[in-house]
Each structure stands twice: as structure tokens, then as C-alpha cells.
């Protein structure tokens, strides 16, 4: 795949709420084969930018494209249909479905059996359900969660619930994976497991963007990092460059908000 063609880009992204400028003409580029971090203190604009990329917010200015195609005006569902998927800060698993069934939801855009197939034992419906089940089981196995397939989400610790949500996001083989604070609420051991899992997810064709407060995780998995403050980028570069940037050190690293 041509790396340039598969890039998620934003140019001049501007967003305001009630006259307050939240994002101030941002230019950003997320490349396939890289894990890109988006960090900054609370209120910096990270979630707002993330929501613009996923279609939850519509910026007042600028453009967002993927593989050269404008995404403006497309809903989150339409972007998901193009392979742009996300996770959420709070775990959003359905408590009344098993882990396996939750992961199978992530395959809905890949299969096309109609509503009638859900109620009648039609051959196409059976084939699709079996294929979805096998794909979901394989995805769970890839992250070491095969033994949890028959359990309900409430039976899992928070770290495993978070991993299940990530499996649901990646099971359909997305082109762009946007992770919103994946380490939120995890203990040190769970964060280490998550770090290993995210490294294993990286592939040459996948654009992966991580919004995160856990600086150790960001520094250990990201190829590039954007640093936001008050709706503007104050730094962008490799983890080493960002770690040693005097402005980043002064404002972010080591502060309670980070």
C-alpha cells in the first residue's frame, strides 16, 4: 500500500464552542505503519481533535482526509464503513452479551446477511454467523483472550474488558484505529499487558492514533507524538525529541495532569 495514499490528514482544523476557540488551525498527519500519540494536559483539545477525526464533531474550519478522500460531512458510522474505527475512554461493552458476541459486533460492516437471516435458519445467515464466530475467536486468541470468549464482560477485570473492546475495534481489520485513553483505569500490570498488545497490533498498513495520559505507555509504543496545549501544537516528533523538549518538560512531563 502506498504510505502517502493511506495517510489520515487534517489541514487547518478549527473548532469553537460558544466563541471559545478549542482548536486553532491544526495541521496533523497520521501515517500507516506508525503509532502516533496525542498528548497534553486536561483541556488542551485532545478529545476535541479526536472527535473531529472520528466525525463526532464537525470543525468550523479546515479539512480532514483519508487516502486523499475528504471525510467532511461523514458520520461516525460512515467513517467506520471506510475502516476508520475507535475505542472510548469508558469501556462500552454490552453487558448482556458474551465476550465473543461483543467482539462479533465489530464484524458487522464485513457481513451482509439481512434481518430475515437472524430469525430463520437460512444457509447464508448460518455461513456468515459461523464465519463471524471464527474470526472473533481468532482475534481474541491473538491477544490471549480465547479463554474469556464465553464469559460476560462483568466477569472480567477492567484490564481485560479494555482489551476486549480493542479486539472488537480491530477484528474487522480497520485501516485507521483511534484509541481514546486505552489505559484509563488500569493498574500497572494491566497497563503492561496493554502496552504489549498495542505493539503487537501495529502493522505496515494500519494507522494507529493513541490519546493517552499515561506517559510511560506513550513513550514506549509511539513512533511520533503530537503535544497539544490550548488548542495548538507545541511540539511534534519522536518520543526522544518530545521527552527532551524544554517546553514539553516545563508544561507537561511529570505534572499531576499528565
C-alpha positions as CSV (number, residue, x, y, z in Angstrom):
1,X,0.0,0.0,0.0
2,X,1.3,3.5,-0.8
3,X,2.0,5.1,2.5
4,X,1.2,8.6,1.3
5,X,-2.2,7.5,-0.1
6,X,-3.2,5.8,3.2
7,X,-2.4,8.7,5.4
8,X,-5.1,10.3,7.7
9,X,-4.6,14.1,7.4
10,X,-6.0,17.2,8.9
11,X,-5.3,20.7,7.5
12,X,-6.3,23.9,9.3
13,X,-8.7,22.2,11.7
14,X,-10.5,24.8,13.7
15,X,-13.2,24.3,16.3
16,X,-15.1,26.7,18.6
17,X,-17.7,26.3,21.2
18,X,-19.7,29.4,22.2
19,X,-16.9,31.7,21.0
20,X,-14.2,29.8,22.7
21,X,-11.5,28.5,20.3
22,X,-10.8,24.9,21.2
23,X,-8.7,24.0,18.1
24,X,-6.7,26.7,16.3
25,X,-6.0,25.8,12.7
26,X,-4.2,22.5,13.4
27,X,-2.2,20.6,10.7
28,X,-1.8,16.9,11.6
29,X,-0.7,13.8,9.8
30,X,-1.1,10.2,10.9
31,X,0.8,7.6,8.7
32,X,0.3,3.9,8.2
33,X,2.8,1.7,9.9
34,X,3.2,4.1,12.8
35,X,1.7,4.5,16.2
36,X,1.1,8.2,16.8
37,X,0.5,9.7,20.2
38,X,-1.6,12.7,21.0
39,X,-0.9,14.1,24.5
40,X,-1.4,17.3,26.5
41,X,-2.9,18.4,29.8
42,X,-6.6,18.4,30.6
43,X,-8.4,21.0,28.4
44,X,-5.6,21.0,25.8
45,X,-8.0,19.9,23.0
46,X,-7.0,16.3,22.6
47,X,-10.5,14.9,22.8
48,X,-11.9,17.6,20.6
49,X,-9.4,16.8,17.9
50,X,-10.1,13.1,18.3
51,X,-13.8,13.7,17.9
52,X,-13.2,15.8,14.8
53,X,-11.2,12.9,13.3
54,X,-13.9,10.4,14.1
55,X,-16.8,12.5,13.0
56,X,-18.4,13.1,16.4
57,X,-17.6,16.9,15.9
58,X,-17.7,18.9,12.7
59,X,-15.0,21.5,12.7
60,X,-15.9,25.0,11.6
61,X,-12.7,25.3,9.5
62,X,-10.2,23.0,7.8
63,X,-10.3,19.6,6.1
64,X,-9.8,16.0,7.1
65,X,-8.9,13.4,4.5
66,X,-8.0,9.7,4.4
67,X,-6.2,8.3,1.4
68,X,-6.8,11.6,-0.3
69,X,-10.6,11.4,0.2
70,X,-12.4,14.2,2.1
71,X,-14.2,13.0,5.2
72,X,-16.1,16.2,6.0
73,X,-19.8,15.6,6.5
74,X,-19.4,11.8,7.0
75,X,-21.0,10.5,10.2
76,X,-19.0,8.3,12.6
77,X,-20.9,5.3,11.2
78,X,-20.0,6.2,7.6
79,X,-16.3,6.6,8.6
80,X,-16.4,3.2,10.3
81,X,-17.7,1.9,7.0
82,X,-14.5,3.1,5.4
83,X,-12.4,1.3,8.0
84,X,-11.9,4.2,10.5
85,X,-12.8,2.8,13.9
86,X,-12.3,4.0,17.5
87,X,-12.5,2.9,21.1
88,X,-13.8,5.0,24.0
89,X,-12.5,6.4,27.3
90,X,-15.0,4.4,29.2
91,X,-15.5,0.7,28.3
92,X,-18.5,0.4,26.1
93,X,-19.1,-3.4,26.0
94,X,-22.7,-4.7,26.0
95,X,-23.1,-6.3,29.5
96,X,-25.8,-8.7,28.2
97,X,-23.7,-10.2,25.5
98,X,-20.8,-12.6,26.0
99,X,-17.2,-11.5,25.2
100,X,-17.4,-13.4,21.9
101,X,-20.7,-11.8,20.9
102,X,-19.3,-8.3,21.8
103,X,-16.4,-8.9,19.5
104,X,-18.6,-10.2,16.7
105,X,-20.3,-6.8,16.7
106,X,-17.1,-5.4,15.3
107,X,-17.6,-7.5,12.2
108,X,-21.0,-6.1,11.3
109,X,-19.6,-4.0,8.5
110,X,-17.9,-7.0,6.9
111,X,-21.0,-9.2,6.7
112,X,-24.3,-8.6,4.9
113,X,-26.9,-11.1,5.9
114,X,-30.3,-9.4,6.2
115,X,-32.7,-9.2,9.1
116,X,-34.5,-12.3,7.9
117,X,-31.4,-14.4,8.3
118,X,-31.4,-13.5,12.0
119,X,-34.8,-15.2,12.5
120,X,-34.7,-18.1,10.0
121,X,-32.1,-20.8,9.6
122,X,-31.2,-19.7,6.1
123,X,-27.9,-21.0,4.7
124,X,-26.3,-17.7,4.0
125,X,-27.1,-16.5,7.5
126,X,-25.6,-19.6,9.1
127,X,-22.5,-19.3,7.0
128,X,-22.0,-15.7,7.9
129,X,-22.6,-16.3,11.7
130,X,-20.1,-19.2,11.6
131,X,-17.5,-17.0,9.8
132,X,-18.0,-14.2,12.3
133,X,-17.6,-16.5,15.2
134,X,-14.4,-18.0,13.8
135,X,-13.0,-14.5,13.1
136,X,-13.9,-13.2,16.5
137,X,-12.4,-16.3,18.2
138,X,-9.2,-15.9,16.2
139,X,-8.9,-12.2,17.2
140,X,-9.4,-13.0,20.8
141,X,-6.8,-15.7,20.6
142,X,-4.3,-13.2,19.1
143,X,-4.4,-11.1,22.3
144,X,-4.5,-14.1,24.6
145,X,-8.2,-13.8,25.4
146,X,-9.5,-17.0,23.9
147,X,-10.4,-18.4,27.4
148,X,-12.7,-15.5,28.1
149,X,-14.8,-15.9,25.0
150,X,-17.8,-17.4,26.8
151,X,-17.7,-15.1,29.8
152,X,-19.8,-12.0,30.3
153,X,-17.9,-8.6,30.4
154,X,-18.8,-8.1,34.1
155,X,-16.9,-11.3,34.9
156,X,-13.6,-9.7,33.6
157,X,-11.3,-7.3,35.4
158,X,-11.0,-3.8,33.9
159,X,-7.8,-4.5,32.0
160,X,-9.3,-7.5,30.2
161,X,-12.5,-5.5,29.4
162,X,-10.4,-2.9,27.8
163,X,-8.5,-5.4,25.7
164,X,-11.9,-7.0,24.6
165,X,-13.0,-3.5,23.5
166,X,-9.8,-3.2,21.5
167,X,-10.3,-6.6,20.0
168,X,-13.8,-5.6,18.9
169,X,-12.3,-2.5,17.2
170,X,-9.6,-4.4,15.3
171,X,-11.4,-7.6,14.4
172,X,-12.8,-6.1,11.2
173,X,-9.2,-5.2,10.1
174,X,-9.7,-1.4,10.1
175,X,-7.5,0.9,8.1
176,X,-7.4,3.5,11.0
177,X,-7.6,2.7,14.7
178,X,-8.2,5.6,17.1
179,X,-7.8,4.7,20.8
180,X,-9.1,7.1,23.3
181,X,-7.2,6.7,26.6
182,X,-6.9,2.9,26.4
183,X,-5.0,2.7,29.7
184,X,-7.6,4.7,31.7
185,X,-8.4,2.9,35.0
186,X,-5.8,0.2,34.5
187,X,-3.3,-0.9,37.2
188,X,0.4,-1.2,36.4
189,X,0.2,-4.9,35.4
190,X,-2.8,-4.3,33.2
191,X,-1.1,-1.4,31.5
192,X,2.0,-3.5,30.8
193,X,-0.3,-6.1,29.2
194,X,-2.0,-3.4,27.1
195,X,1.4,-2.0,26.0
196,X,2.4,-5.4,24.7
197,X,-0.9,-5.8,23.0
198,X,-0.7,-2.4,21.2
199,X,2.8,-3.2,20.0
200,X,1.5,-6.4,18.5
201,X,-1.3,-4.7,16.7
202,X,0.9,-2.4,14.7
203,X,1.1,-3.4,11.0
204,X,2.5,-1.7,7.9
205,X,-0.9,-0.8,6.6
206,X,-2.6,0.4,9.9
207,X,-2.8,4.0,11.0
208,X,-3.0,3.9,14.8
209,X,-3.6,7.0,16.9
210,X,-3.5,7.0,20.7
211,X,-4.8,9.7,23.0
212,X,-3.4,8.9,26.4
213,X,-2.3,10.4,29.8
214,X,0.0,7.5,30.7
215,X,3.3,8.9,29.6
216,X,5.3,5.7,30.1
217,X,2.9,3.9,27.7
218,X,3.0,6.7,25.1
219,X,6.8,6.9,25.2
220,X,7.2,3.2,24.9
221,X,4.9,2.5,22.0
222,X,4.7,5.6,19.8
223,X,6.8,6.4,16.8
224,X,5.7,10.1,16.8
225,X,4.0,12.3,19.4
226,X,2.0,15.5,19.0
227,X,1.8,17.7,22.1
228,X,-1.3,19.9,22.4
229,X,-1.8,22.9,24.7
230,X,-4.7,25.3,24.5
231,X,-5.7,24.1,21.0
232,X,-2.3,24.5,19.5
233,X,0.6,22.1,18.9
234,X,3.7,23.0,21.0
235,X,5.8,20.0,19.9
236,X,5.8,17.1,17.4
237,X,8.5,14.5,17.0
238,X,9.9,11.2,18.2
239,X,9.5,10.2,21.8
240,X,13.1,11.1,22.5
241,X,12.7,14.6,20.9
242,X,9.4,15.3,22.8
243,X,10.9,14.0,26.1
244,X,13.7,16.4,25.8
245,X,11.8,19.4,24.5
246,X,12.1,22.1,27.2
247,X,8.6,23.4,26.7
248,X,7.1,19.9,27.0
249,X,9.2,19.2,30.1
250,X,8.1,22.5,31.7
251,X,4.4,22.2,30.9
252,X,3.6,18.5,30.8
253,X,6.0,15.8,31.8
254,X,5.9,15.0,35.4
255,X,2.8,17.1,36.2
256,X,-0.2,15.7,38.0
257,X,-2.4,16.3,35.0
258,X,-0.3,14.1,32.8
